[in-house]
Amino acid sequence: MATVYLSLGSNLGDRHALLGAALDMLQDRVGCMLALSPFYETEPWGFESPHCFLNAVVVLRTAIGPRELLSVTQGIEKELGRTHKSADGIYHDRPIDIDILIHTSCPQMQTEELILPHPHMWKRDFVRLPLLDVAPLLRLDEPLKTP
């Protein structure tokens, strides 16, 4: 079993309902929820939009590996109305976004589809702050040490 840390965000539609639906689907398809940060309302990062985000970090216990987890999270995004992923640094409004931050069974991974740990998690307050709520012992100034 592994522990996974996922970042969730929504800035279109009923943001609370979309985050709630994503959390329910993650528990059904990924595993038991161990912790959930408070929801943070944040300005869009990397693009202009009048729509603020709701962001959170969830911690789950799972038996599935990083590649399968990526497939599951992308499937949930599609089911909840996401029509395209951000690419080449071009970001858009979206009903739901789920990013894998850390997967303890694979502390480091770099493929075309997935980099672990998430390379920008400490650079973005909308990820860093809720992550520190659920994992206050993670250190910002050292290489990642997972439990």
VONU-616372 format. One record per residue (C-alpha): residue in three letters; x, z negated, y negated. Coordinates in steps of 0.5 Angstrom, whole numbers, plus 500, padded with zeros to 3 digits. Layout:
<recs>
{"Ala" {X Z Y}}
...
</recs>
This chain:
<recs>
{"Met" {500 500 500}}
{"Ala" {502 502 493}}
{"Thr" {500 499 486}}
{"Val" {499 505 481}}
{"Tyr" {498 504 473}}
{"Leu" {493 510 470}}
{"Ser" {492 511 463}}
{"Leu" {485 513 461}}
{"Gly" {482 516 455}}
{"Ser" {476 520 452}}
{"Asn" {474 522 445}}
{"Leu" {468 527 447}}
{"Gly" {461 525 449}}
{"Asp" {459 518 451}}
{"Arg" {466 515 451}}
{"His" {465 508 454}}
{"Ala" {460 511 459}}
{"Leu" {466 517 461}}
{"Leu" {471 511 462}}
{"Gly" {466 507 466}}
{"Ala" {464 513 471}}
{"Ala" {472 515 471}}
{"Leu" {473 507 473}}
{"Asp" {468 507 478}}
{"Met" {470 514 481}}
{"Leu" {477 511 482}}
{"Gln" {475 505 485}}
{"Asp" {471 509 490}}
{"Arg" {477 515 491}}
{"Val" {483 511 490}}
{"Gly" {483 504 491}}
{"Cys" {481 497 489}}
{"Met" {482 495 482}}
{"Leu" {487 490 480}}
{"Ala" {487 489 473}}
{"Leu" {484 493 467}}
{"Ser" {486 493 460}}
{"Pro" {481 492 454}}
{"Phe" {479 499 451}}
{"Tyr" {483 501 445}}
{"Glu" {480 506 440}}
{"Thr" {486 510 437}}
{"Glu" {487 516 433}}
{"Pro" {488 523 436}}
{"Trp" {496 524 438}}
{"Gly" {499 530 437}}
{"Phe" {493 534 434}}
{"Glu" {488 534 429}}
{"Ser" {481 532 431}}
{"Pro" {475 527 427}}
{"His" {474 524 434}}
{"Cys" {477 518 436}}
{"Phe" {479 516 443}}
{"Leu" {478 510 447}}
{"Asn" {484 508 451}}
{"Ala" {485 504 457}}
{"Val" {490 502 463}}
{"Val" {488 501 470}}
{"Val" {492 498 476}}
{"Leu" {489 500 483}}
{"Arg" {492 498 490}}
{"Thr" {492 505 494}}
{"Ala" {494 508 500}}
{"Ile" {495 515 497}}
{"Gly" {501 518 495}}
{"Pro" {503 521 488}}
{"Arg" {501 528 489}}
{"Glu" {494 526 493}}
{"Leu" {493 521 487}}
{"Leu" {494 527 482}}
{"Ser" {489 531 486}}
{"Val" {484 526 486}}
{"Thr" {485 524 478}}
{"Gln" {485 532 476}}
{"Gly" {478 532 481}}
{"Ile" {475 526 477}}
{"Glu" {477 530 470}}
{"Lys" {473 536 472}}
{"Glu" {467 532 475}}
{"Leu" {467 529 468}}
{"Gly" {467 535 464}}
{"Arg" {474 537 463}}
{"Thr" {475 544 463}}
{"His" {483 545 461}}
{"Lys" {489 541 461}}
{"Ser" {494 540 455}}
{"Ala" {500 545 456}}
{"Asp" {506 546 452}}
{"Gly" {505 540 447}}
{"Ile" {498 543 445}}
{"Tyr" {493 538 446}}
{"His" {485 538 445}}
{"Asp" {479 534 445}}
{"Arg" {477 532 452}}
{"Pro" {471 528 455}}
{"Ile" {476 524 460}}
{"Asp" {484 524 461}}
{"Ile" {487 521 467}}
{"Asp" {495 520 467}}
{"Ile" {499 517 472}}
{"Leu" {504 512 469}}
{"Ile" {507 509 475}}
{"His" {506 509 483}}
{"Thr" {510 504 486}}
{"Ser" {511 508 493}}
{"Cys" {515 513 489}}
{"Pro" {518 510 482}}
{"Gln" {522 516 480}}
{"Met" {519 523 482}}
{"Gln" {520 530 478}}
{"Thr" {516 536 480}}
{"Glu" {513 541 476}}
{"Glu" {506 538 476}}
{"Leu" {508 530 476}}
{"Ile" {514 526 473}}
{"Leu" {514 519 475}}
{"Pro" {515 514 471}}
{"His" {511 518 466}}
{"Pro" {516 520 461}}
{"His" {512 518 454}}
{"Met" {509 512 456}}
{"Trp" {513 507 452}}
{"Lys" {513 512 446}}
{"Arg" {505 512 445}}
{"Asp" {502 506 443}}
{"Phe" {495 508 446}}
{"Val" {499 508 453}}
{"Arg" {504 502 451}}
{"Leu" {499 497 448}}
{"Pro" {494 497 454}}
{"Leu" {500 498 459}}
{"Leu" {503 491 457}}
{"Asp" {496 488 457}}
{"Val" {496 489 465}}
{"Ala" {503 489 466}}
{"Pro" {507 484 461}}
{"Leu" {513 483 465}}
{"Leu" {515 491 464}}
{"Arg" {521 491 460}}
{"Leu" {521 497 455}}
{"Asp" {529 496 454}}
{"Glu" {531 497 461}}
{"Pro" {530 502 467}}
{"Leu" {523 501 470}}
{"Lys" {523 496 475}}
{"Thr" {516 496 479}}
{"Pro" {513 490 483}}
</recs>
